Amino acid sequence: MKKIILAGGSGYIGRILVDFYSEKVDEVIVLTRGAALINGNVRFVHWNGKDVGSWTKEMENADLLVNLTGKNVNCRYNQRNKDEILNSRINATAALGKAVSQLATPPRVWIQSASATIYRHAEDRSMDEETGEIGDGFSVEGCKAWEKSFWEQKTPHTRKVLLRIGIVLGKSDSALPRLLSLTRLGLGGKQGSGRQYMSWIHEDDVASVINWVYIHEEIAGTFNCTSPQPLPNADFMSTLRKACKVPFGIPMPTLLLKAGALIIGTETELILKSRWVVPKKLMDAGYVFQFADLRSALKDILRNK
């Protein structure tokens, strides 16, 4: 690859991809709502995430476009936040689609981030791309609208892949640093019933999956981007306690979680919804995970933390 485009690339996954690609490609262009700047072969280009503009020309002759744009869902689901969550995703996807359609030489591949939360709350069986059941509620409706917007974009010369990403585990951001803090304070017991599944993926595998999808030209369509070994919350927290060498963890009952979520301005769905999602299509296609089990993933992350 010579040039990749990361739309919304100043967030957590974007930073992972910048680190991954900056030594592998000639030029990394990050479309950001922030200021334009240059850092080595990484160039940050301003866009507003909804309108076609001068940034469009940056995508000419790009090898890969990755769209990561969207307001963080770690917030209360009031109407204002709901509108921002939905609009930030749909508007950016539509703008990228329009831009791609105007290019003489559009990106070869467009990889779209999406969410594994599109599946129903599942404690009875796993959800794969072929037999998984779509859920309901605001989060799911938002996921459906987001995916619909992506597939509506007409890009006959650009291969398209959508990744339903689980909880990304890494050194610097997302859920793990917060869970580590709770665990080290002795609050790392099961959350709620503890039966709800957590579908996770190591940050290195996120970058590796994206690169693998780009390389394999036969890959197109929708893929779950999660570890093949999701765990019930109680087992996840137990594994985390062992990794931290913390002998006990006080459980967090549902009522306490609801009160805490209200205080810190988030939703308990992010903790209590059971996401039992497995990457059947990736594994059938031959992708081999660097970190398939949680123990090895945590060992790697904590060693480098």
N, C-alpha and C positions, 0 to 999 in steps of 0.2 A: 504493500500500500504506500501511496505517496501522500494522500491527503484524506483526513477524516473530519467530519463535522459532528460536534456534540451539541445538540440543542438542549438548553437547560443544563448545561454541563458544569455549572458552578456549584451544584449540590453534591451530596455525599457520593452517589454512584458516579457522577461526572468526575469527581476528583480521583476516584479509583481508576477510571478509564484514562484520564490524563496521565497519571503515573504509569499506567500499563503501556500506553501507546507512544509517549513522548520520545522514547528511545528506539521505537520500531518504525516510525513513519517520518516522512520529511516535514509534514505540517499538520498540526492539530488546531482546528478552529473551534472555539467555544462560543456559541450564541448565548448571550447573557443579558439580563436586564440591567446589569451593573455597568461599570465604566469600561471603555475600550482600553486595552493595554496589551503589551507584548512581553512574553517571558520565554526567551530562547525561541524554540520552534513552536511554542504554544501562543496562539493569538486569540485574545478575547474580543469579540465583535458585538456591539450593542444591538439588540432588537427589543421590540416591546412584547413579543410573544403572541401577537395576534394579527399583525398587518404585514403584507409583503412590502419590502423596502430595499434599501441599498445592500443589505446583507445577502440578498438573493444571489448576487453574482459570486459570492464566496463559495457557493455549492457547485459551481461549474467544475466539471472534471473530478469531482470527489469520488473516492473509492467507496466510502461508507458514510452513511448518515445514521446517527443514533439519536432518537428523540426521548429525552428524559424529563420533559417539561411538565410541571404541575405543582400546585400548592401542596404543601405538606399536610397530610391528613391527621396529624397529631394535634387536634384542636376540637373544640366543641362544635357539634353539628347544628349550629343555629343557621338561619336562612342565609345570612351574609356569607358565612364560611362555606355553606353548601354551594352557593352560586360561584364563589371563587374557585373551589375545588373543581367543579364541573367545567366552568368556562376556561380556566387556565389550561386544561387538558385539551378540550375540543378546539378552542381557538388556535392554539399553537399547532395542533395536528393539521387543521385546515389550512393554515398559513404555509406550513411546510409543503403540503400537497400542492397548493397553488404555485408555490415557487418552483418545485420540481417540474411541474408541467410546462413551465416557461423556459426551461434550460435547454440549450442546444445539446449539451452532454451532461445529462443528469447523473446523480450518484448511482453506482452499480447496485448497491444494496441499501435498503432502509430497514433498520431494526427499531422497533417501537417497544418501549417499556410499557408494561401493563401490570395488573395486580392479581396475585393468587387468591385474593379475597372474593373474587367473582363467584367462587363455588359456595354452595350452601354450608351451613354449620354441620359438620360431619364428625360424629363419634362412632358411627357404625361401620364405615368402610372408607377406603381411600378414593380420592377423586383424580382421575387422569383426564387427558384431553379428549378421549373417545367416549368414556362412560360417565364422566363427572357431571353432576347436576348443578345447574346454575341456581343461585340462591335468590333472595329478595331483600328489600330494604334499600335505604339510601346508598350505602357503599356499593352494593351490587348494581343498582341502576346506574350509578356513576361509571362503574367499570364497563357496563354494557354500552353506554353512550360513547365512551372513550374508544372502545374497540371498533364500534360501528363507524365512527368518524375516520379512523385509520383505514379501514377496508373500503370506505367510499372514495378515497383519493385515487384518481386515475393515474397510474404510473406504469405504462406498458413497457418501459425500458429499464425499470428498476425492480429488482427482486425484493419482496417484502416478507418480513418475519416479525411476528409479535411474540414477546416473551412475558408470560405471567409470572412475575418475580415474587418470591416469598420474602421472609424477614432476612435481611442481609446482615450477617455477623462480621464485624471487623474491629479494627483497633481504635478508631477515632470517633465514630458517630453511629447513628441509628439506635437500635434497642440495646445492644450488648453493654455499652458503658453504663447505662442506667441499671441494668440487671446486675452487673458486677458491683455497683455501689450498694445496692440493696443487700446482696449476698454477703458482702464484707461487713455490713452492719448487723448481720444476723437476721435479716428479713427476707432471706432467700428460700422460703418455703413455697409450697404449692400456692397457686393463685386461683381463687374460686374453688371449684370442685377438683381442679388439677387433671380432669379427664380430657379437657380440650387440647387438640393437637396443635403443635407449633411446627409449621413448615418453614424451614430456614435454609440458608445457603451461605457458604463462606464467600467473602468479598473477592478472593482470588478466583473462585469458580465463576462468579458473575462476569468478570473480565474475560476469562478463558472461554466461557460459553459464547459470548458475543463474538470473539475472534474466531472460534470454531465454526459458528454459523456463517460468518462471512466467507471463510475458506471453502466450505462445502457448498458448492453451487447448486446441488440438488435439494438443499434445505429451503423450504418456504412454508408459510402458514403459521399456525398458532402452536406454541410450545410452552409447557410449564418449566419454569426456571427455579427449581428448588432441589435440595438434597434428596436423594432416594430414601433417606432414613429419617422422616419426621418423627417426633416424639410427643407423647402426652406431656402437658405442662409439668406435672409432678416429676416425671422422669427427666425432663429437660432441666428443671431446677436442681434436682439431685445431682445430675452430672456436672452442673455448674458449680455446686458447692464443693464437690470432690476436686474439681480442677483448681478451685481457690483455696483448698485445704481448710474449709470452714465446716466444723463438725455438725452444725445444726442450722435450721432456718425456720423462723416463725411463719406459719401459714398466713395468708392474707385472704380472709373471707370476702365473699362477694359484696356484702354491705359496706365493708371498709373500703374496698376498691372503688365502689360507686362514689363514696364520699370524697375519697382522694382525687378521683378523676374530676369531680366538680371543682375542687379547690385549685388544682393545677391547670384546669382548662383543657381537658382531653375527654375521650370517650372510652368506656370500659370495653366496648366491642373490640378494641385493638388488643386487649388482653384475653377476653373471655370467649371470643368466637373461635370455634374449632376449625382450623384450616388443615385438613388432612390431605395434602396435595402431593402427588408424586410425578416425576418427570418421565413418564413412559416413552413419549416420542423421542426425547433426547437419547435415552438409553437404547431404544430400539435402533436408532440411527447410528449408534456407535460412540457417543460421547462418554468419556471416562472421567469421573469426578476426581479432583485432587483430594477433596475432603468429603467423603461420603457419610461418615459418622461424626456425631457431635464431639465425642471425646478427642479425636484427632484434630478436629477444627479448633476446639478450645485450646488444646496444647500448643498449636501453632500460633494462635492469636495472642495468648498470654505470654508465650516465650518472647514475642516481639513487642510487647506492650511497654 
